[in-house]
Amino acid sequence: MIDWAISFTYLVLSYASVFILVAIGFSIAFGSLRFVNLAHGALYLIGAYLGLFVAFEMEVGGIAEAWSPIGLGWGFAAALLLVPVALFAIGIVMERLIAKPMYDRSMLDQLLVTFGILIVVQELIAILFGRRGYTYDRPGWASGAISVSGVTSLNRWRVYVIVLTVLTLLLLYAFYKFTDIGLAVRAGTEDDEMVELLGIRVGRAFMLIFAIGAAYAGLGGILAGPIFTVNPEIGITEVLIPALLVVIVGGVGSITGTVVAGLLFGFVFVSVDALLTGTWARIGIFTLAVVVLTIKPTGLFGPEEITT
Amino acid sequence: MAGCAGDQEQPLGNYPIDGDTVGYGFNGPLSGILAADGEQQRDGFELAIDHLNNGGGLVDHIDDLSGDGVLDYEVEGYTGDTEGDENVATDTLERMIDRDEIMFFTGGISSSVEVASIPIAADNHVVHGAVFSHTGEITGTDCGPYTFRSAMSARTSAEALAEVLPELFGEDQEFFQIYLDYAYGQSNRDHMQALMEDEGWTQVGTSAIAYGETDHETQINDLASEEPDVLVFTSMGDAMASGLSQLADRGFEDLDVVVPLLSAFSMEPAGEAAEGVVGTANWHPSGGTDWSDDFTEAFEDEYGYTPGQAAMEVYDACLHYSAAVEENGSFHPEEVAETLETFEWEYAMGEMGYRECDHQATRPAYVVEGVDEETYEDTGIWLDLVEEIPGSETEYSCDEEPASNCEMPARED
């Protein structure tokens, strides 16, 4: 019984942490800035590939095959630290060049432009490095199994991902709740004109929060990417669709909603898979989304105001 | 007109042929995750066209083939990129049939694409050389009057593995199956269960994973609770690579793993994780007949890399179709199909021959094992040959599944 309980809890948290990781950066931009950033998938993708090339020296396909092996070979730990930083910087550039001019445009315009960026990035990566998948050759401390009281074994890296997801969520919560910039973002989302009139440069706060969202996307890429193979299509298949689902079901603008929705999806996925099969588990997730949105169209924690 | 024979021949599909060239089509994945094998297939196709028109390679060994075209027609090759998607595949195929007036097509990796091609071949009276795709349906429930599969079926692979696995891993083993939850995975699951249990092994459990899903954590959990000796893992591509990596992360790196069909697009992303994995392939360069070396040499001279099963199968399909046409004396599709139904040949892969009941070739299977990256870098091949199982030991009767599920439609005008 204990064995079963540990396994079940581990599986739910394991799946939920991946759902939350891929959704949180998207939730930040969508919720805080009212900006539909479908290029979030591209940021995750860049994070996953950048992690590979920082950590290892890779034999690649595509145009870059001529220069194989490519990479810095600085190790997995260096990649973990550098990728979010690099994506933060990319986020700043992206906010200034793409997001800022689009804040006042319709959601459809934002969607089309950012989806276009995702496709461009995906195809560029495919042309440069080929369409084949790559796996992270993680070091010993980041791979293998952990035995739990001799009862069952857990995937060591997935346990780390669960813990790191919790820590980064707490950081984000603290940022929104206890920092001036977090307060400025929350206020600016309500009424950016009033905030500007009060002398607060809300534009900078928005830039920072967008970059934080990008960093989270990159963090998702370097944490979740090593669990699976990395290929150009994961930006859409593994990130965008689950992220959209989690954020909308959780309630746009609510980080809490994103977390709760991620946990719910994890619970449903594991439960249905255990009772039926993996195909039904996917159906279960979408069924959950339909049920929630039918009962509460604004999602579990609603979109009307920023909450944490 | 060159190639016409008999007053009885009525126009059918793209027959009779206009002009002095005959079209052969290649319809396979040149982009997407299956491209590693698809590109090799295309190279095999183009080499076959070249040899059929100009001599060289195995054409020089085959009495029926002149090396100066087929029935005095120059062969023109047409290429379509299916992207591994059945909707795209049917579009490209229909374009080749309508615009390029092909008489024959081959290529493809995905079972769903191959199955989608069967009715198109039947409706348009175009001979379809099905290669690689493993699912039983192609020569089972979905068998077609113009579709001939020279590649192994899931049953063929399972028969070969049943011969070898007890020797490799021991008698009385307990095995668990993780499989893709659609026709391909279910075919392999059923055949492996039946045949391995006949060999005295015990299946202790199964766990399905959705097609396209790469997170195997719940399936590995199911496996962990059963503690099997061997895992039969019916998967492919990035999903297989993810699964093997996730197995190692749960402490199962020493578990004996069998993947019924192994190929480049699966082995590449898996890398070191696939070392020691046992499975089957349609051909291996170090196996087959003496002609294997001739093919390998011709291919390497042309393309600069060692061919695998993907290239060989398509090359072989083009050649044996052409030989059947020469034997028939005409490209008339219905007559060529009738000729193929009892056609036998022995090129590089060994003795092969089609059956009228399901159009499945009885043929050898190559049991192979994954190698480490260092060996791959030395040899250019991801797989080592373990044993070659002749057709006499891999064949199954027309009364057994999947053949028994085939109700072969008539070739209608």
Interface residues (C-beta under 8 A of the other chain):
Chain A: S7 L11 S14 Y15 V18 A126 R131 R132 G133 Y134 T135 D137 S143 G144 A145 S147 T152 S153 L154 N155 R156 W157 R158 I227 F228 T229 N231 E233 T237 E238 V270 D273 A274 T277 G278 T279 A281 R282
Chain B: S31 G32 I33 A35 A36 D181 A208 I209 A210 Y211 G212 E213 T214 D215 E217 T218 Q219 N221 A224 S225 G237 D238 A241 S242 S245 Q246 A248 D249 R250 G251 F265 E268 P269 A270 G271 E272 A273
